[in-house]
Amino acid sequence: MAGQTERSQAAVANLRLLCESMVPGHYELEVIDAAERPDVVAEERILATPTVVRLAPLPQRRVIGDLSDHGRTAAALGLPEADVLPSERR
């Protein structure tokens, strides 16, 4: 995140929803404000915000944006049953 922008807040909310829906209790989420931690941004080579970096399991995966397309975000992050959230299934 780069400050508390609406887009950054939406990304965090969308990510929490995905994790709680698909891997409840099996994730760790750390939110880093790029403006406050430029060292981490440089170390992780973050070029745009908001960016999600999945560290484990390997391979590392990155997703940029507000994460509002839950199915696409879940697939990009390699979450199990990454089609859609249970509430969106027909």
HTML snippet that shows the backbone in 3Dmol.js (N, CA, C, O; Angstrom):
<script src="https://3Dmol.org/build/3Dmol-min.js"></script>
<div id="view" style="width:600px;height:400px;position:relative"></div>
<script>
const pdb = `
ATOM      1  N   MET A   1       0.837  -1.174   0.000  1.00  0.00           N
ATOM      2  CA  MET A   1       0.000   0.000   0.000  1.00  0.00           C
ATOM      3  C   MET A   1       0.878   1.232   0.000  1.00  0.00           C
ATOM      4  O   MET A   1       2.016   1.211   0.470  1.00  0.00           O
ATOM      5  N   ALA A   2       0.329   2.294  -0.533  1.00  0.00           N
ATOM      6  CA  ALA A   2       0.998   3.583  -0.473  1.00  0.00           C
ATOM      7  C   ALA A   2       0.024   4.544   0.186  1.00  0.00           C
ATOM      8  O   ALA A   2      -0.708   5.264  -0.493  1.00  0.00           O
ATOM      9  N   GLY A   3       0.021   4.550   1.503  1.00  0.00           N
ATOM     10  CA  GLY A   3      -0.952   5.357   2.230  1.00  0.00           C
ATOM     11  C   GLY A   3      -2.286   4.652   2.297  1.00  0.00           C
ATOM     12  O   GLY A   3      -2.436   3.544   1.783  1.00  0.00           O
ATOM     13  N   GLN A   4      -3.243   5.280   2.919  1.00  0.00           N
ATOM     14  CA  GLN A   4      -4.568   4.694   3.095  1.00  0.00           C
ATOM     15  C   GLN A   4      -5.511   5.154   1.984  1.00  0.00           C
ATOM     16  O   GLN A   4      -6.523   5.797   2.261  1.00  0.00           O
ATOM     17  N   THR A   5      -5.188   4.831   0.733  1.00  0.00           N
ATOM     18  CA  THR A   5      -6.043   5.190  -0.379  1.00  0.00           C
ATOM     19  C   THR A   5      -7.238   4.254  -0.439  1.00  0.00           C
ATOM     20  O   THR A   5      -7.224   3.167   0.140  1.00  0.00           O
ATOM     21  N   GLU A   6      -8.262   4.687  -1.140  1.00  0.00           N
ATOM     22  CA  GLU A   6      -9.461   3.863  -1.296  1.00  0.00           C
ATOM     23  C   GLU A   6      -9.117   2.552  -2.006  1.00  0.00           C
ATOM     24  O   GLU A   6      -9.631   1.493  -1.645  1.00  0.00           O
ATOM     25  N   ARG A   7      -8.259   2.626  -3.002  1.00  0.00           N
ATOM     26  CA  ARG A   7      -7.859   1.432  -3.754  1.00  0.00           C
ATOM     27  C   ARG A   7      -7.089   0.454  -2.863  1.00  0.00           C
ATOM     28  O   ARG A   7      -7.296  -0.757  -2.938  1.00  0.00           O
ATOM     29  N   SER A   8      -6.209   0.983  -2.030  1.00  0.00           N
ATOM     30  CA  SER A   8      -5.438   0.126  -1.127  1.00  0.00           C
ATOM     31  C   SER A   8      -6.341  -0.530  -0.093  1.00  0.00           C
ATOM     32  O   SER A   8      -6.188  -1.713   0.209  1.00  0.00           O
ATOM     33  N   GLN A   9      -7.271   0.229   0.445  1.00  0.00           N
ATOM     34  CA  GLN A   9      -8.199  -0.326   1.423  1.00  0.00           C
ATOM     35  C   GLN A   9      -9.080  -1.399   0.788  1.00  0.00           C
ATOM     36  O   GLN A   9      -9.381  -2.413   1.418  1.00  0.00           O
ATOM     37  N   ALA A  10      -9.494  -1.174  -0.463  1.00  0.00           N
ATOM     38  CA  ALA A  10     -10.298  -2.177  -1.169  1.00  0.00           C
ATOM     39  C   ALA A  10      -9.486  -3.448  -1.383  1.00  0.00           C
ATOM     40  O   ALA A  10     -10.014  -4.549  -1.230  1.00  0.00           O
ATOM     41  N   ALA A  11      -8.220  -3.312  -1.731  1.00  0.00           N
ATOM     42  CA  ALA A  11      -7.365  -4.480  -1.956  1.00  0.00           C
ATOM     43  C   ALA A  11      -7.234  -5.308  -0.681  1.00  0.00           C
ATOM     44  O   ALA A  11      -7.322  -6.535  -0.728  1.00  0.00           O
ATOM     45  N   VAL A  12      -7.026  -4.652   0.446  1.00  0.00           N
ATOM     46  CA  VAL A  12      -6.890  -5.370   1.715  1.00  0.00           C
ATOM     47  C   VAL A  12      -8.198  -6.076   2.060  1.00  0.00           C
ATOM     48  O   VAL A  12      -8.188  -7.237   2.468  1.00  0.00           O
ATOM     49  N   ALA A  13      -9.318  -5.385   1.898  1.00  0.00           N
ATOM     50  CA  ALA A  13     -10.616  -5.994   2.198  1.00  0.00           C
ATOM     51  C   ALA A  13     -10.879  -7.190   1.287  1.00  0.00           C
ATOM     52  O   ALA A  13     -11.339  -8.232   1.753  1.00  0.00           O
ATOM     53  N   ASN A  14     -10.594  -7.049   0.003  1.00  0.00           N
ATOM     54  CA  ASN A  14     -10.793  -8.153  -0.940  1.00  0.00           C
ATOM     55  C   ASN A  14      -9.887  -9.330  -0.623  1.00  0.00           C
ATOM     56  O   ASN A  14     -10.316 -10.481  -0.706  1.00  0.00           O
ATOM     57  N   LEU A  15      -8.651  -9.061  -0.264  1.00  0.00           N
ATOM     58  CA  LEU A  15      -7.720 -10.138   0.068  1.00  0.00           C
ATOM     59  C   LEU A  15      -8.152 -10.873   1.335  1.00  0.00           C
ATOM     60  O   LEU A  15      -8.104 -12.102   1.385  1.00  0.00           O
ATOM     61  N   ARG A  16      -8.572 -10.132   2.352  1.00  0.00           N
ATOM     62  CA  ARG A  16      -9.059 -10.776   3.582  1.00  0.00           C
ATOM     63  C   ARG A  16     -10.269 -11.664   3.288  1.00  0.00           C
ATOM     64  O   ARG A  16     -10.361 -12.782   3.796  1.00  0.00           O
ATOM     65  N   LEU A  17     -11.189 -11.166   2.473  1.00  0.00           N
ATOM     66  CA  LEU A  17     -12.374 -11.944   2.106  1.00  0.00           C
ATOM     67  C   LEU A  17     -11.982 -13.236   1.395  1.00  0.00           C
ATOM     68  O   LEU A  17     -12.493 -14.309   1.716  1.00  0.00           O
ATOM     69  N   LEU A  18     -11.075 -13.130   0.431  1.00  0.00           N
ATOM     70  CA  LEU A  18     -10.604 -14.322  -0.277  1.00  0.00           C
ATOM     71  C   LEU A  18      -9.973 -15.330   0.669  1.00  0.00           C
ATOM     72  O   LEU A  18     -10.307 -16.514   0.645  1.00  0.00           O
ATOM     73  N   CYS A  19      -9.060 -14.850   1.499  1.00  0.00           N
ATOM     74  CA  CYS A  19      -8.351 -15.758   2.412  1.00  0.00           C
ATOM     75  C   CYS A  19      -9.305 -16.411   3.394  1.00  0.00           C
ATOM     76  O   CYS A  19      -9.211 -17.614   3.636  1.00  0.00           O
ATOM     77  N   GLU A  20     -10.208 -15.651   3.957  1.00  0.00           N
ATOM     78  CA  GLU A  20     -11.159 -16.216   4.922  1.00  0.00           C
ATOM     79  C   GLU A  20     -12.112 -17.193   4.254  1.00  0.00           C
ATOM     80  O   GLU A  20     -12.553 -18.154   4.885  1.00  0.00           O
ATOM     81  N   SER A  21     -12.434 -16.964   2.995  1.00  0.00           N
ATOM     82  CA  SER A  21     -13.355 -17.845   2.281  1.00  0.00           C
ATOM     83  C   SER A  21     -12.686 -19.117   1.795  1.00  0.00           C
ATOM     84  O   SER A  21     -13.310 -20.178   1.782  1.00  0.00           O
ATOM     85  N   MET A  22     -11.412 -19.025   1.390  1.00  0.00           N
ATOM     86  CA  MET A  22     -10.765 -20.151   0.722  1.00  0.00           C
ATOM     87  C   MET A  22      -9.733 -20.887   1.573  1.00  0.00           C
ATOM     88  O   MET A  22      -9.529 -22.087   1.392  1.00  0.00           O
ATOM     89  N   VAL A  23      -9.089 -20.193   2.486  1.00  0.00           N
ATOM     90  CA  VAL A  23      -8.073 -20.836   3.327  1.00  0.00           C
ATOM     91  C   VAL A  23      -8.177 -20.317   4.770  1.00  0.00           C
ATOM     92  O   VAL A  23      -7.186 -19.854   5.334  1.00  0.00           O
ATOM     93  N   PRO A  24      -9.373 -20.395   5.364  1.00  0.00           N
ATOM     94  CA  PRO A  24      -9.560 -19.827   6.701  1.00  0.00           C
ATOM     95  C   PRO A  24      -8.588 -20.416   7.717  1.00  0.00           C
ATOM     96  O   PRO A  24      -8.454 -21.632   7.847  1.00  0.00           O
ATOM     97  N   GLY A  25      -7.921 -19.527   8.426  1.00  0.00           N
ATOM     98  CA  GLY A  25      -6.995 -19.947   9.463  1.00  0.00           C
ATOM     99  C   GLY A  25      -5.654 -20.459   8.963  1.00  0.00           C
ATOM    100  O   GLY A  25      -4.806 -20.846   9.766  1.00  0.00           O
ATOM    101  N   HIS A  26      -5.447 -20.469   7.644  1.00  0.00           N
ATOM    102  CA  HIS A  26      -4.210 -21.017   7.075  1.00  0.00           C
ATOM    103  C   HIS A  26      -3.446 -19.970   6.266  1.00  0.00           C
ATOM    104  O   HIS A  26      -2.866 -20.279   5.225  1.00  0.00           O
ATOM    105  N   TYR A  27      -3.452 -18.755   6.745  1.00  0.00           N
ATOM    106  CA  TYR A  27      -2.728 -17.701   6.052  1.00  0.00           C
ATOM    107  C   TYR A  27      -2.239 -16.673   7.063  1.00  0.00           C
ATOM    108  O   TYR A  27      -2.764 -16.555   8.170  1.00  0.00           O
ATOM    109  N   GLU A  28      -1.235 -15.946   6.652  1.00  0.00           N
ATOM    110  CA  GLU A  28      -0.713 -14.830   7.440  1.00  0.00           C
ATOM    111  C   GLU A  28      -0.658 -13.641   6.494  1.00  0.00           C
ATOM    112  O   GLU A  28      -0.102 -13.730   5.400  1.00  0.00           O
ATOM    113  N   LEU A  29      -1.236 -12.536   6.923  1.00  0.00           N
ATOM    114  CA  LEU A  29      -1.306 -11.344   6.088  1.00  0.00           C
ATOM    115  C   LEU A  29      -0.567 -10.214   6.775  1.00  0.00           C
ATOM    116  O   LEU A  29      -0.856  -9.883   7.925  1.00  0.00           O
ATOM    117  N   GLU A  30       0.383  -9.625   6.075  1.00  0.00           N
ATOM    118  CA  GLU A  30       1.110  -8.470   6.590  1.00  0.00           C
ATOM    119  C   GLU A  30       0.932  -7.341   5.593  1.00  0.00           C
ATOM    120  O   GLU A  30       1.276  -7.482   4.420  1.00  0.00           O
ATOM    121  N   VAL A  31       0.391  -6.216   6.059  1.00  0.00           N
ATOM    122  CA  VAL A  31       0.182  -5.052   5.205  1.00  0.00           C
ATOM    123  C   VAL A  31       1.313  -4.071   5.467  1.00  0.00           C
ATOM    124  O   VAL A  31       1.562  -3.676   6.606  1.00  0.00           O
ATOM    125  N   ILE A  32       1.988  -3.687   4.400  1.00  0.00           N
ATOM    126  CA  ILE A  32       3.112  -2.763   4.509  1.00  0.00           C
ATOM    127  C   ILE A  32       2.791  -1.515   3.705  1.00  0.00           C
ATOM    128  O   ILE A  32       2.467  -1.601   2.520  1.00  0.00           O
ATOM    129  N   ASP A  33       2.878  -0.360   4.343  1.00  0.00           N
ATOM    130  CA  ASP A  33       2.653   0.910   3.673  1.00  0.00           C
ATOM    131  C   ASP A  33       3.936   1.311   2.968  1.00  0.00           C
ATOM    132  O   ASP A  33       4.960   1.547   3.610  1.00  0.00           O
ATOM    133  N   ALA A  34       3.877   1.387   1.648  1.00  0.00           N
ATOM    134  CA  ALA A  34       5.067   1.692   0.845  1.00  0.00           C
ATOM    135  C   ALA A  34       5.668   3.046   1.198  1.00  0.00           C
ATOM    136  O   ALA A  34       6.884   3.224   1.124  1.00  0.00           O
ATOM    137  N   ALA A  35       4.833   3.991   1.579  1.00  0.00           N
ATOM    138  CA  ALA A  35       5.338   5.321   1.936  1.00  0.00           C
ATOM    139  C   ALA A  35       6.130   5.283   3.242  1.00  0.00           C
ATOM    140  O   ALA A  35       7.075   6.049   3.425  1.00  0.00           O
ATOM    141  N   GLU A  36       5.739   4.391   4.140  1.00  0.00           N
ATOM    142  CA  GLU A  36       6.421   4.282   5.431  1.00  0.00           C
ATOM    143  C   GLU A  36       7.600   3.311   5.397  1.00  0.00           C
ATOM    144  O   GLU A  36       8.495   3.413   6.236  1.00  0.00           O
ATOM    145  N   ARG A  37       7.624   2.380   4.454  1.00  0.00           N
ATOM    146  CA  ARG A  37       8.666   1.347   4.407  1.00  0.00           C
ATOM    147  C   ARG A  37       9.290   1.241   3.019  1.00  0.00           C
ATOM    148  O   ARG A  37       9.207   0.183   2.395  1.00  0.00           O
ATOM    149  N   PRO A  38       9.909   2.302   2.522  1.00  0.00           N
ATOM    150  CA  PRO A  38      10.520   2.245   1.187  1.00  0.00           C
ATOM    151  C   PRO A  38      11.616   1.189   1.086  1.00  0.00           C
ATOM    152  O   PRO A  38      11.917   0.718  -0.011  1.00  0.00           O
ATOM    153  N   ASP A  39      12.217   0.812   2.211  1.00  0.00           N
ATOM    154  CA  ASP A  39      13.243  -0.235   2.201  1.00  0.00           C
ATOM    155  C   ASP A  39      12.668  -1.571   1.755  1.00  0.00           C
ATOM    156  O   ASP A  39      13.297  -2.296   0.985  1.00  0.00           O
ATOM    157  N   VAL A  40      11.475  -1.896   2.238  1.00  0.00           N
ATOM    158  CA  VAL A  40      10.818  -3.147   1.862  1.00  0.00           C
ATOM    159  C   VAL A  40      10.405  -3.092   0.390  1.00  0.00           C
ATOM    160  O   VAL A  40      10.543  -4.076  -0.337  1.00  0.00           O
ATOM    161  N   VAL A  41       9.902  -1.947  -0.038  1.00  0.00           N
ATOM    162  CA  VAL A  41       9.491  -1.765  -1.431  1.00  0.00           C
ATOM    163  C   VAL A  41      10.682  -2.018  -2.360  1.00  0.00           C
ATOM    164  O   VAL A  41      10.556  -2.717  -3.365  1.00  0.00           O
ATOM    165  N   ALA A  42      11.823  -1.450  -2.018  1.00  0.00           N
ATOM    166  CA  ALA A  42      13.024  -1.642  -2.838  1.00  0.00           C
ATOM    167  C   ALA A  42      13.491  -3.089  -2.797  1.00  0.00           C
ATOM    168  O   ALA A  42      13.830  -3.666  -3.830  1.00  0.00           O
ATOM    169  N   GLU A  43      13.510  -3.673  -1.614  1.00  0.00           N
ATOM    170  CA  GLU A  43      13.970  -5.062  -1.455  1.00  0.00           C
ATOM    171  C   GLU A  43      13.097  -6.042  -2.223  1.00  0.00           C
ATOM    172  O   GLU A  43      13.606  -6.979  -2.838  1.00  0.00           O
ATOM    173  N   GLU A  44      11.786  -5.832  -2.192  1.00  0.00           N
ATOM    174  CA  GLU A  44      10.837  -6.731  -2.863  1.00  0.00           C
ATOM    175  C   GLU A  44      10.583  -6.328  -4.314  1.00  0.00           C
ATOM    176  O   GLU A  44       9.826  -6.991  -5.023  1.00  0.00           O
ATOM    177  N   ARG A  45      11.212  -5.249  -4.749  1.00  0.00           N
ATOM    178  CA  ARG A  45      11.064  -4.749  -6.123  1.00  0.00           C
ATOM    179  C   ARG A  45       9.602  -4.495  -6.486  1.00  0.00           C
ATOM    180  O   ARG A  45       9.119  -4.929  -7.532  1.00  0.00           O
ATOM    181  N   ILE A  46       8.908  -3.780  -5.594  1.00  0.00           N
ATOM    182  CA  ILE A  46       7.520  -3.398  -5.828  1.00  0.00           C
ATOM    183  C   ILE A  46       7.516  -2.189  -6.751  1.00  0.00           C
ATOM    184  O   ILE A  46       8.115  -1.163  -6.429  1.00  0.00           O
ATOM    185  N   LEU A  47       6.847  -2.300  -7.896  1.00  0.00           N
ATOM    186  CA  LEU A  47       6.818  -1.222  -8.875  1.00  0.00           C
ATOM    187  C   LEU A  47       5.501  -0.468  -8.898  1.00  0.00           C
ATOM    188  O   LEU A  47       5.444   0.656  -9.397  1.00  0.00           O
ATOM    189  N   ALA A  48       4.442  -1.066  -8.366  1.00  0.00           N
ATOM    190  CA  ALA A  48       3.124  -0.443  -8.353  1.00  0.00           C
ATOM    191  C   ALA A  48       2.413  -0.852  -7.074  1.00  0.00           C
ATOM    192  O   ALA A  48       2.712  -1.894  -6.491  1.00  0.00           O
ATOM    193  N   THR A  49       1.469  -0.023  -6.642  1.00  0.00           N
ATOM    194  CA  THR A  49       0.688  -0.353  -5.451  1.00  0.00           C
ATOM    195  C   THR A  49      -0.791  -0.231  -5.778  1.00  0.00           C
ATOM    196  O   THR A  49      -1.173   0.567  -6.634  1.00  0.00           O
ATOM    197  N   PRO A  50      -1.627  -1.013  -5.108  1.00  0.00           N
ATOM    198  CA  PRO A  50      -1.279  -2.080  -4.178  1.00  0.00           C
ATOM    199  C   PRO A  50      -0.773  -3.326  -4.896  1.00  0.00           C
ATOM    200  O   PRO A  50      -1.250  -3.677  -5.975  1.00  0.00           O
ATOM    201  N   THR A  51       0.195  -3.983  -4.281  1.00  0.00           N
ATOM    202  CA  THR A  51       0.753  -5.242  -4.767  1.00  0.00           C
ATOM    203  C   THR A  51       0.671  -6.276  -3.657  1.00  0.00           C
ATOM    204  O   THR A  51       1.025  -5.996  -2.512  1.00  0.00           O
ATOM    205  N   VAL A  52       0.206  -7.465  -3.996  1.00  0.00           N
ATOM    206  CA  VAL A  52       0.198  -8.596  -3.067  1.00  0.00           C
ATOM    207  C   VAL A  52       1.338  -9.516  -3.473  1.00  0.00           C
ATOM    208  O   VAL A  52       1.484  -9.860  -4.646  1.00  0.00           O
ATOM    209  N   VAL A  53       2.139  -9.908  -2.498  1.00  0.00           N
ATOM    210  CA  VAL A  53       3.222 -10.853  -2.736  1.00  0.00           C
ATOM    211  C   VAL A  53       2.936 -12.090  -1.890  1.00  0.00           C
ATOM    212  O   VAL A  53       2.951 -12.023  -0.661  1.00  0.00           O
ATOM    213  N   ARG A  54       2.678 -13.213  -2.545  1.00  0.00           N
ATOM    214  CA  ARG A  54       2.496 -14.478  -1.825  1.00  0.00           C
ATOM    215  C   ARG A  54       3.873 -15.116  -1.708  1.00  0.00           C
ATOM    216  O   ARG A  54       4.504 -15.444  -2.713  1.00  0.00           O
ATOM    217  N   LEU A  55       4.330 -15.287  -0.481  1.00  0.00           N
ATOM    218  CA  LEU A  55       5.673 -15.809  -0.247  1.00  0.00           C
ATOM    219  C   LEU A  55       5.719 -17.322  -0.163  1.00  0.00           C
ATOM    220  O   LEU A  55       6.705 -17.935  -0.571  1.00  0.00           O
ATOM    221  N   ALA A  56       4.670 -17.932   0.360  1.00  0.00           N
ATOM    222  CA  ALA A  56       4.664 -19.389   0.523  1.00  0.00           C
ATOM    223  C   ALA A  56       3.260 -19.895   0.261  1.00  0.00           C
ATOM    224  O   ALA A  56       2.290 -19.187   0.535  1.00  0.00           O
ATOM    225  N   PRO A  57       3.132 -21.073  -0.249  1.00  0.00           N
ATOM    226  CA  PRO A  57       4.215 -21.948  -0.687  1.00  0.00           C
ATOM    227  C   PRO A  57       4.840 -21.415  -1.976  1.00  0.00           C
ATOM    228  O   PRO A  57       4.229 -20.642  -2.715  1.00  0.00           O
ATOM    229  N   LEU A  58       6.075 -21.851  -2.221  1.00  0.00           N
ATOM    230  CA  LEU A  58       6.766 -21.459  -3.444  1.00  0.00           C
ATOM    231  C   LEU A  58       6.055 -22.075  -4.639  1.00  0.00           C
ATOM    232  O   LEU A  58       5.464 -23.143  -4.483  1.00  0.00           O
ATOM    233  N   PRO A  59       6.073 -21.482  -5.798  1.00  0.00           N
ATOM    234  CA  PRO A  59       6.815 -20.289  -6.148  1.00  0.00           C
ATOM    235  C   PRO A  59       6.100 -19.023  -5.672  1.00  0.00           C
ATOM    236  O   PRO A  59       4.880 -19.002  -5.507  1.00  0.00           O
ATOM    237  N   GLN A  60       6.885 -17.981  -5.460  1.00  0.00           N
ATOM    238  CA  GLN A  60       6.336 -16.686  -5.070  1.00  0.00           C
ATOM    239  C   GLN A  60       5.428 -16.187  -6.197  1.00  0.00           C
ATOM    240  O   GLN A  60       5.715 -16.386  -7.377  1.00  0.00           O
ATOM    241  N   ARG A  61       4.331 -15.537  -5.811  1.00  0.00           N
ATOM    242  CA  ARG A  61       3.394 -14.977  -6.796  1.00  0.00           C
ATOM    243  C   ARG A  61       3.067 -13.544  -6.420  1.00  0.00           C
ATOM    244  O   ARG A  61       3.058 -13.190  -5.241  1.00  0.00           O
ATOM    245  N   ARG A  62       2.794 -12.708  -7.436  1.00  0.00           N
ATOM    246  CA  ARG A  62       2.464 -11.306  -7.224  1.00  0.00           C
ATOM    247  C   ARG A  62       1.210 -10.943  -7.996  1.00  0.00           C
ATOM    248  O   ARG A  62       0.994 -11.405  -9.117  1.00  0.00           O
ATOM    249  N   VAL A  63       0.385 -10.103  -7.375  1.00  0.00           N
ATOM    250  CA  VAL A  63      -0.820  -9.596  -8.007  1.00  0.00           C
ATOM    251  C   VAL A  63      -0.898  -8.105  -7.696  1.00  0.00           C
ATOM    252  O   VAL A  63      -0.684  -7.687  -6.558  1.00  0.00           O
ATOM    253  N   ILE A  64      -1.203  -7.314  -8.710  1.00  0.00           N
ATOM    254  CA  ILE A  64      -1.286  -5.863  -8.555  1.00  0.00           C
ATOM    255  C   ILE A  64      -2.731  -5.432  -8.788  1.00  0.00           C
ATOM    256  O   ILE A  64      -3.391  -5.932  -9.700  1.00  0.00           O
ATOM    257  N   GLY A  65      -3.223  -4.505  -7.967  1.00  0.00           N
ATOM    258  CA  GLY A  65      -4.550  -3.927  -8.170  1.00  0.00           C
ATOM    259  C   GLY A  65      -5.419  -4.054  -6.939  1.00  0.00           C
ATOM    260  O   GLY A  65      -4.944  -4.417  -5.862  1.00  0.00           O
ATOM    261  N   ASP A  66      -6.708  -3.750  -7.107  1.00  0.00           N
ATOM    262  CA  ASP A  66      -7.622  -3.752  -5.958  1.00  0.00           C
ATOM    263  C   ASP A  66      -8.189  -5.136  -5.652  1.00  0.00           C
ATOM    264  O   ASP A  66      -8.914  -5.302  -4.671  1.00  0.00           O
ATOM    265  N   LEU A  67      -7.865  -6.135  -6.482  1.00  0.00           N
ATOM    266  CA  LEU A  67      -8.239  -7.538  -6.263  1.00  0.00           C
ATOM    267  C   LEU A  67      -9.741  -7.767  -6.296  1.00  0.00           C
ATOM    268  O   LEU A  67     -10.235  -8.716  -5.687  1.00  0.00           O
ATOM    269  N   SER A  68     -10.475  -6.910  -6.999  1.00  0.00           N
ATOM    270  CA  SER A  68     -11.930  -7.007  -7.004  1.00  0.00           C
ATOM    271  C   SER A  68     -12.455  -8.183  -7.828  1.00  0.00           C
ATOM    272  O   SER A  68     -13.584  -8.619  -7.606  1.00  0.00           O
ATOM    273  N   ASP A  69     -11.686  -8.699  -8.755  1.00  0.00           N
ATOM    274  CA  ASP A  69     -12.083  -9.889  -9.506  1.00  0.00           C
ATOM    275  C   ASP A  69     -11.593 -11.093  -8.710  1.00  0.00           C
ATOM    276  O   ASP A  69     -10.466 -11.557  -8.886  1.00  0.00           O
ATOM    277  N   HIS A  70     -12.458 -11.588  -7.834  1.00  0.00           N
ATOM    278  CA  HIS A  70     -12.059 -12.617  -6.868  1.00  0.00           C
ATOM    279  C   HIS A  70     -11.574 -13.904  -7.523  1.00  0.00           C
ATOM    280  O   HIS A  70     -10.587 -14.489  -7.079  1.00  0.00           O
ATOM    281  N   GLY A  71     -12.247 -14.345  -8.560  1.00  0.00           N
ATOM    282  CA  GLY A  71     -11.839 -15.576  -9.232  1.00  0.00           C
ATOM    283  C   GLY A  71     -10.460 -15.441  -9.847  1.00  0.00           C
ATOM    284  O   GLY A  71      -9.619 -16.329  -9.708  1.00  0.00           O
ATOM    285  N   ARG A  72     -10.234 -14.347 -10.517  1.00  0.00           N
ATOM    286  CA  ARG A  72      -8.935 -14.107 -11.159  1.00  0.00           C
ATOM    287  C   ARG A  72      -7.830 -13.940 -10.116  1.00  0.00           C
ATOM    288  O   ARG A  72      -6.724 -14.452 -10.288  1.00  0.00           O
ATOM    289  N   THR A  73      -8.134 -13.224  -9.037  1.00  0.00           N
ATOM    290  CA  THR A  73      -7.153 -13.017  -7.973  1.00  0.00           C
ATOM    291  C   THR A  73      -6.789 -14.341  -7.319  1.00  0.00           C
ATOM    292  O   THR A  73      -5.612 -14.624  -7.096  1.00  0.00           O
ATOM    293  N   ALA A  74      -7.793 -15.151  -7.012  1.00  0.00           N
ATOM    294  CA  ALA A  74      -7.542 -16.447  -6.378  1.00  0.00           C
ATOM    295  C   ALA A  74      -6.692 -17.327  -7.278  1.00  0.00           C
ATOM    296  O   ALA A  74      -5.773 -17.995  -6.803  1.00  0.00           O
ATOM    297  N   ALA A  75      -6.987 -17.336  -8.568  1.00  0.00           N
ATOM    298  CA  ALA A  75      -6.199 -18.136  -9.512  1.00  0.00           C
ATOM    299  C   ALA A  75      -4.770 -17.610  -9.588  1.00  0.00           C
ATOM    300  O   ALA A  75      -3.822 -18.395  -9.586  1.00  0.00           O
ATOM    301  N   ALA A  76      -4.607 -16.301  -9.656  1.00  0.00           N
ATOM    302  CA  ALA A  76      -3.269 -15.704  -9.750  1.00  0.00           C
ATOM    303  C   ALA A  76      -2.431 -16.000  -8.514  1.00  0.00           C
ATOM    304  O   ALA A  76      -1.215 -16.167  -8.604  1.00  0.00           O
ATOM    305  N   LEU A  77      -3.091 -16.064  -7.358  1.00  0.00           N
ATOM    306  CA  LEU A  77      -2.375 -16.355  -6.115  1.00  0.00           C
ATOM    307  C   LEU A  77      -2.229 -17.853  -5.857  1.00  0.00           C
ATOM    308  O   LEU A  77      -1.563 -18.261  -4.905  1.00  0.00           O
ATOM    309  N   GLY A  78      -2.849 -18.668  -6.703  1.00  0.00           N
ATOM    310  CA  GLY A  78      -2.743 -20.112  -6.540  1.00  0.00           C
ATOM    311  C   GLY A  78      -3.539 -20.645  -5.370  1.00  0.00           C
ATOM    312  O   GLY A  78      -3.167 -21.653  -4.769  1.00  0.00           O
ATOM    313  N   LEU A  79      -4.632 -19.978  -5.041  1.00  0.00           N
ATOM    314  CA  LEU A  79      -5.475 -20.449  -3.947  1.00  0.00           C
ATOM    315  C   LEU A  79      -6.263 -21.667  -4.399  1.00  0.00           C
ATOM    316  O   LEU A  79      -6.593 -21.791  -5.579  1.00  0.00           O
ATOM    317  N   PRO A  80      -6.565 -22.565  -3.475  1.00  0.00           N
ATOM    318  CA  PRO A  80      -7.311 -23.774  -3.853  1.00  0.00           C
ATOM    319  C   PRO A  80      -8.701 -23.423  -4.360  1.00  0.00           C
ATOM    320  O   PRO A  80      -9.314 -22.453  -3.913  1.00  0.00           O
ATOM    321  N   GLU A  81      -9.188 -24.225  -5.298  1.00  0.00           N
ATOM    322  CA  GLU A  81     -10.504 -24.001  -5.889  1.00  0.00           C
ATOM    323  C   GLU A  81     -10.656 -22.544  -6.273  1.00  0.00           C
ATOM    324  O   GLU A  81     -11.550 -21.847  -5.792  1.00  0.00           O
ATOM    325  N   ALA A  82      -9.775 -22.099  -7.140  1.00  0.00           N
ATOM    326  CA  ALA A  82      -9.657 -20.682  -7.467  1.00  0.00           C
ATOM    327  C   ALA A  82     -10.691 -20.174  -8.464  1.00  0.00           C
ATOM    328  O   ALA A  82     -10.528 -19.080  -9.003  1.00  0.00           O
ATOM    329  N   ASP A  83     -11.749 -20.938  -8.723  1.00  0.00           N
ATOM    330  CA  ASP A  83     -12.741 -20.474  -9.684  1.00  0.00           C
ATOM    331  C   ASP A  83     -13.403 -19.191  -9.201  1.00  0.00           C
ATOM    332  O   ASP A  83     -13.259 -18.139  -9.824  1.00  0.00           O
ATOM    333  N   VAL A  84     -14.131 -19.279  -8.089  1.00  0.00           N
ATOM    334  CA  VAL A  84     -14.832 -18.144  -7.512  1.00  0.00           C
ATOM    335  C   VAL A  84     -15.042 -18.401  -6.034  1.00  0.00           C
ATOM    336  O   VAL A  84     -14.839 -19.518  -5.558  1.00  0.00           O
ATOM    337  N   LEU A  85     -15.443 -17.382  -5.315  1.00  0.00           N
ATOM    338  CA  LEU A  85     -15.784 -17.553  -3.903  1.00  0.00           C
ATOM    339  C   LEU A  85     -17.024 -18.431  -3.779  1.00  0.00           C
ATOM    340  O   LEU A  85     -17.865 -18.449  -4.678  1.00  0.00           O
ATOM    341  N   PRO A  86     -17.140 -19.160  -2.668  1.00  0.00           N
ATOM    342  CA  PRO A  86     -18.327 -20.013  -2.487  1.00  0.00           C
ATOM    343  C   PRO A  86     -19.632 -19.241  -2.664  1.00  0.00           C
ATOM    344  O   PRO A  86     -20.590 -19.785  -3.213  1.00  0.00           O
ATOM    345  N   SER A  87     -19.694 -18.005  -2.220  1.00  0.00           N
ATOM    346  CA  SER A  87     -20.921 -17.215  -2.327  1.00  0.00           C
ATOM    347  C   SER A  87     -21.226 -16.839  -3.774  1.00  0.00           C
ATOM    348  O   SER A  87     -22.356 -16.461  -4.085  1.00  0.00           O
ATOM    349  N   GLU A  88     -20.232 -16.937  -4.668  1.00  0.00           N
ATOM    350  CA  GLU A  88     -20.441 -16.580  -6.065  1.00  0.00           C
ATOM    351  C   GLU A  88     -20.720 -17.809  -6.944  1.00  0.00           C
ATOM    352  O   GLU A  88     -21.035 -17.659  -8.125  1.00  0.00           O
ATOM    353  N   ARG A  89     -20.610 -19.009  -6.388  1.00  0.00           N
ATOM    354  CA  ARG A  89     -20.854 -20.241  -7.145  1.00  0.00           C
ATOM    355  C   ARG A  89     -22.339 -20.387  -7.427  1.00  0.00           C
ATOM    356  O   ARG A  89     -23.182 -19.981  -6.627  1.00  0.00           O
ATOM    357  N   ARG A  90     -22.639 -20.963  -8.557  1.00  0.00           N
ATOM    358  CA  ARG A  90     -24.065 -21.147  -8.928  1.00  0.00           C
ATOM    359  C   ARG A  90     -24.465 -22.577  -8.824  1.00  0.00           C
ATOM    360  O   ARG A  90     -25.616 -22.918  -9.095  1.00  0.00           O
TER     361      ARG A  90
END
`;
const viewer = $3Dmol.createViewer("view");
viewer.addModel(pdb, "pdb");
viewer.setStyle({}, {cartoon: {color: "spectrum"}});
viewer.zoomTo();
viewer.render();
</script>
